[in-house]
Amino acid sequence: MRYLTAGESHGPKLVGILEGVPSGAKIDKATIDQALQERQKGPGRGGRMKIEKDQITILSGVRGGLTTGAPIALEIINRDWANWEKIMAWGDEADLESRKVMTPRPGHADLTGYLKYRTEVRNVLERASARETAMRVAIGNIAVQILEALGVEIRGQVLSVGKVHMDSEDTPEYWQRVQASEWKVGDPKGEEALDAQLQEARSQGESLGGVLQIQVRNLLPGLGSYVQWDRKLDGRLAQAVLSVQAIKGVAFGMGFTAGQHFGSKVHDPIGYDRGRGYYRYSNNAGGIEGGMTNGEPVIIEAVMKPIPTLYSPLSTVNLETKEVMEASVERSDVCAVPAALVVLKHVAAWEILQAILEKFPADTWDELNKAWQDYKRFVSEQ
Ligand code: EPS
């Protein structure tokens, strides 16, 4: 499978084209729209999210609710376009002067994009914007729906925002709380502390980042491969996760703390039960060994930096006069960590499905499902 997206943050639409999806897979538009709405939520979001009401239009590759095997084309309307039509117009009537950005924001693509493409900073920030992740969620949701039909489950939680850390558990009640929580946290003490911290950041013109965790459950061993560097699943997942705007680090399982212990405290002893097959007594590896799933849940953690647009701006240099001055302030979010969780879930789903399609015959959903179920049986009968 592969996909491309196009579209500017304040342009008319976001578009996406994906291909390689098996034919005959059930795709529900309402489920995609639900994921898009989930991405728009979160207590730290800014004014833009009051304007947008993201919904997908499926233009090709799906008929009667089933994929046809042809490329799938998708679009999402930017409702804010109505306020930017003149500024963002593609023809020579475009107003290139108003909303021109001369003071690049530290932490954004602004300055380097300007030097690299020799173009006005607005052209850089329009495409570098995290608005593009709306389309990546829509595309990834097609993968989520196919994975769910195979019995694979993807969930996620926010582990910390700024200085507020959650006590994480793994009980059904805990995960229900995560789902119901605007912050996507399950620690009952969490929400209040997070609201107070958000208030403090907002009043100081500051922004907030955090640490997020994705879990992929009910996988089978052997997705990805050790035989070549670019087939290693952890490498591919890391690239997908790091490609999301503002994500600065990624780790699997125990992550960086694995470097602090003797090997016997890090590696996961192998067990065996007739009927279940091989399993591990722990999951410090985060479900991946040798670039392949080992059958345990894949556990990915990622850190999101605080959003670089600051209402109390840092200093920068004016591109024309070279004077030191304050960076420009674009309307922005104070914290988008819960939204990023939705995005990470969807980019991870894409990579996992990709690895499944590489292992099994996948021109059609029936072939894929049969091969998956056969292999599942084989693994449990060993
Ligand atoms: C973003 C800046 C803000 C965010 C935007 C990402 O946009 P605006 O300047 O229009 O207020 O709202 O996120 C989205 C539009 C979105 O859909 O997530 C940025 O600079 O990356």
Boltz pocket constraint, residues with backbone or C-beta under 6 A from the ligand:
constraints:
  - pocket:
      binder: B
      contacts: [[A, 9], [A, 39], [A, 46], [A, 47], [A, 48], [A, 49], [A, 52], [A, 80], [A, 125], [A, 128], [A, 129], [A, 130], [A, 131], [A, 132], [A, 134], [A, 245], [A, 309], [A, 330], [A, 331], [A, 332], [A, 333]]
      max_distance: 6.0
